[in-house]
Amino acid sequence: MRNIITSMILFFCFFSAYSQSIIKGKVIDKASREPLENAIVSDGGKGKIAITDQQGNFELRVSNSVDSLKVSFVGYQLQSLHFVKSEEPYLIEMARGSIDLKSVTIQPLPNNASFSTISNIDLNMHALNSAQDLMRLVPGLSLMQHQGGGIADHIFYRGFDADHGTDVAVSVDDMPLNLVSHAHGQGFSDLHFMIPELATSLEYGKGPYYSDHGDFNTAAYLAFKTADVLDKSEVKLEGGQFNTGRVVAVINLLSDKAKQRGESAYIAGEAFHTDGPYDYAEHFSRVNLFGKYIVKITPQSQLKVTLSTFNSNWRSSGEIPLRAVEEGLISRWGYIDSAQGGNTARTTAIVRLTTALSDKLSLENQVYYSHYFFNLNYDETFFADDSVNGDGLRQRESRDLYGYNGKLAHHAYFKNNSELTSTIGLGFQMNNIHGSELSHVKDYNDVLDYIQHGNVREWTLNYYLDEQYRTGKWLFDAGVRVDYINFYYMDFLNPVQSPIGKTVASPKLNAEYTFNDQIQIYGKLGKGFHSNDAKVVAENKGIDVLPAAYGADLGINWKPVPQLYLNAALWYLFLQQEFTYNGDDGTFSPGDQTKREGIDFSARYEFTHWLYADFDINFCRARDAQTSKGNNYLPLSVPLYSSGGLYVKLPNGLNGGWSARYMKNRPATSDNTLVAQGYFLNDLTANYTRRKFEIGLEIQNVFNTKWRDAQYEVVSKLKNEPQPVDDISFTPGMPFFAKLKLALFF
């Protein structure tokens, strides 16, 4: 009897193995020939799926009874293919189309793609004209400007006043953007060098749960990608109020035949100028140049070279004390100190080699270099410290940055359509910072005394291991990341310093369970960290250099009806120490333990094939865990932020929409005695788009709401005041602003 049962089992296993077919292939964009990552390939409704990797490749086991395949990707037309058994891999070309939420299904996507459905919808629906537009695509993320349009935006997310990037890791084309030990703020992430028309994808992850992201990834990471291949060239002209003008040109350099053989090259340029609404004209000017070349060295290897340069200069009215406006000393568009402003420049080269060692093993190597310069003159306190010369400050640095990213990924496929993806990563970065300066100045360049002055050499080494296993309705992702950071500050004012090195390990564990293609739950656990400024590390003798962040998310993706996509999550973040560096006065604050908890909710709805809506709302409670109630607020932490809108895309070319964003009042001090005022803003866009041209109108702040952009607690003293005053200082938010655009495509 035992022999009979064994024989039957062997027979059924043998029969099952030979009643299945293995389908291999690649999914690409039909126009640009770029691979599409995370496209979903299914067996025509029989329950088997595959998800494409970074190179667009997939492998799917189906029964011999299957006669069709379906391929879907947000923003592309659904593909239905007749399946014919063949040894040759499929090449599936996807054509761009309108957003069709009915065809979007919920599937066990990789951990880093948890929010790709929402980001792909938003990238297709929203007009993108600036770096701010790109960053605001992340639900719950808000921005502000405070020292003129030429410096990196100030980021608020998940209860963090993340300064210019301290707790949000930002990258472009896999090159980390956060600048360590920056003269103005740790993790300084200036995205203004990126031309928004070139953005093709935004990948973001909430919380510290991702093995391939390390320093600064506590609240989130943002990873932007620029186009590898253009589907068209364009020239765009924009003009608006306040002497605002913008010119963009994106030119394809090679023919369609070159695309077919895997070769592409294009250049792009942007020039921008505005005086802003201020009494003291901002004279903000920016010039960007960008180029990318791609060539297949062999059928298995692709080389990608990216070059860019960026230059910006501006004047600034800075933050003004609220009392100065309320007492009528200046208008809300006025200034106290006219000697404010700055200039910055960045030139970057990226070389990336991708090699398919086999159909299951890929290797990526990337090196990058940046030369960077920053100079800022500003004044927050006016005469609080120096009643004769004033409190003008200057921050300055010049930097050479070198880096390497490497990744080896292996995909193993099993008979039950399970898949194991193993990834090993290695990274290195060296920052040589020359003349890092914070000085007390008069009339821009007259240095009265140095507060900080020296050179910084900071280098990092990281490696990570990540294992992702997908089987049936489950997806598991486990990984660990190790970062080593070496700090050295050559202090010109106190020359006795030694290098300090620190190592931190960050484990991650994530799981998804997909009940069906309408509902999925997920849980995330992880540890992250942010590094501190080398000048602070030296002063603090290397103690508490890398404060840890511990996070947990419990979420759901749900399609209760075919036209509606929902995401919701409960989350928690605990910081071992709220260790912050204030670049504005060169001081550091080794703070207490802190905790943040909240609820995220996002909805995307398709009323018809031409009318869409989005809505995001984010609640957060952020507190000092070691201070008494009533004195435990975290200054500038946002308790409630919401955004949403309606968007139209008609077949005749008319498109546009209304969008709004709301921020609740938030504490400016730990005891909430000073309050940063919230706002409710509305914007409109309207375009007429045809194959060869587009004309459009954009209106910001439609109802001309008076609102405050940057807001801080600042102890300042005006020239006519006998004593310094603790007050809110602010930068006024943009009033009603309209601009027109004309774009030509060829």
Buried (B, 14 or more C-beta within 10 A) or exposed (E): EEEEEEEEEEEEEEEEEEEBBEBBBBBBBBBBBBBBBBBBBBBBEEEBBBBBBBBBBBBBBBEEEBEBBBBBBBBBBBBEBEBEEEEEBBEBBBEBBBBBBEBBBBBBBBBBBBBBBBBBBBBBBBBBBBBBBBBBBBBBBBBBBBBBBBBBBBBBBBBBBBBBBBBBBBBBBBBBBBBBBBBBBBBBBBBBBBBBBBBBBBBBBBBBBBBBBBBBBBBBBBBBBBBBBBBEBBBBBBBBBBEBBBBBBBBBBBEEEBBEEBBBBBBBBBBBBBBBBBEBBBBBBBBBBBBBBBBEEEEBBBBBBBBBBBBBBBBBBBBBBBBBBEEEBBEBBBBBBEBBBBBBBBBBBBBBBBBBEEBBBBBBBBBBBBBBBBBBBBBBBBBBBBEEBBBBBBBBBBBEBBBBBBBBBBBEBEEEBBBBBBBEBBBBBBBBBBBBBBBBBBEBEEEEEBBBBBBBBBBBBBBBBBBBBBBEEEBBBBBBBBBBBBBBBBBBEEEEBEBBEBEBEBEBBBBBBBEEBBBBBBBBBBBBBBBBBBBBBBBBEBEBBBBBBBBBBBBBBBBEEBBBBBBBBEBBBBBBBBBBBBBBEBEBEBBBBBBBBBEBBBBBBBEEBBBBBBBBBBBBEBBBEEBEEEEBBBBBBBBBBBBBBBBBBEEEBEBBBBBBBBBBBBBBBBEBEBEBBBBEBBBBBBBBBEEEBBBBBBBBBBEEBEBBBBBBBBBBBBEEBEEBBEBBBBBBBBBEBBBEBEBEBE
